[in-house]
Amino acid sequence: MEGSVAMSALPEGCIAQAISLTTPRDACRSAAVSAVFRSAAASDCVWKRFLPSDLPSILSRAVDPVECPSKRDLYFRLCDRPILLDAGAMSFRLDRSSGAKCFMLSAKALSIIWGVTPQYWTWAPHPNSRFPQVAKLLNVCWLEIRGKIKSKLLSPNTTYAAYLIFKVDENYNGLSYPPQEAMVILGSQVSERTLRLVRPRMGAPARRNTRIFRSFLNWRGVLAVPQSQDEAEEEEEEEDTSGVEVSPRSRDDGWMEVELGEFYNAEGEDGEVEMSLMEVRGGHWKRGLIVEGIEIKPKYA
């Protein structure tokens, strides 16, 4: 068309300015258009726009210095490898697709009831953890874990969710029944979840068959087969699954995560996000939970 100008004929600076108004994902896609677009999409003026405005302040708290030759390299460095802040009390990274800030509070930064009592909890390094120490549950009947973070540290106009990051050892007990109650609060926003940190060891049909066989042996007087605590809990669990909303899922880093709740961090929000996981009503003893921390990251539908 007469008078029209091809995009590739525009000055590289103009193209870079246009790309900076999109998203990191769009910037990467635009690099495939042409050599001019590829050069523009890699420029510092584009990736500076995608980096948080308070990044210098965040990096000043890093345990180890972070140095990259370009803003683009810095962006992907922060997406791929979380950095430790505040002497290892928390970690920071960027969400790859949006550039939103993500933080993980270490177990040491959380409030864990009885966490400093050696007969209930122990603290030790873990080969798969980014933090110096994780918390391992030895035996408690009152499970209560709480954390908090200032909302102004997070990206504005973003829906976030909080996740407990954990593992269970092979000798765990009491983590599937009774279900745990989780809550996330920011101002007037209250998000609640009912969850189980561990799925049943056996499926419902297998549990029914075990109970039938045990009852048969006891009825015939062939053998007195006592019901173990795990079996008793799983039997109760089979009768009480209606209120469970969320289940754990595996992560790429080898840990498990389970959502505690969500919230919307509005522009100018200056409150405190409070997160909790509790199971205090059942009186059941629990063991084998390994807590790395609580991660706050964007939630996508």
Secondary structure as UniProt FT lines:
FT   TURN            2..3
FT   HELIX           7..9
FT   HELIX           12..19
FT   TURN            20..21
FT   HELIX           24..30
FT   TURN            31..33
FT   HELIX           35..41
FT   HELIX           44..50
FT   TURN            53..54
FT   HELIX           55..59
FT   TURN            60..61
FT   HELIX           71..80
FT   STRAND          83..85
FT   HELIX           86..88
FT   STRAND          90..94
FT   TURN            96..98
FT   STRAND          101..106
FT   HELIX           107..109
FT   STRAND          111..112
FT   TURN            113..116
FT   TURN            118..120
FT   STRAND          121..124
FT   TURN            127..128
FT   STRAND          134..137
FT   STRAND          143..150
FT   HELIX           151..153
FT   STRAND          158..173
FT   STRAND          180..186
FT   TURN            187..188
FT   STRAND          189..195
FT   HELIX           204..220
FT   HELIX           229..239
FT   TURN            242..243
FT   STRAND          249..250
FT   TURN            252..253
FT   STRAND          256..265
FT   TURN            267..268
FT   STRAND          272..279
FT   STRAND          286..298
//
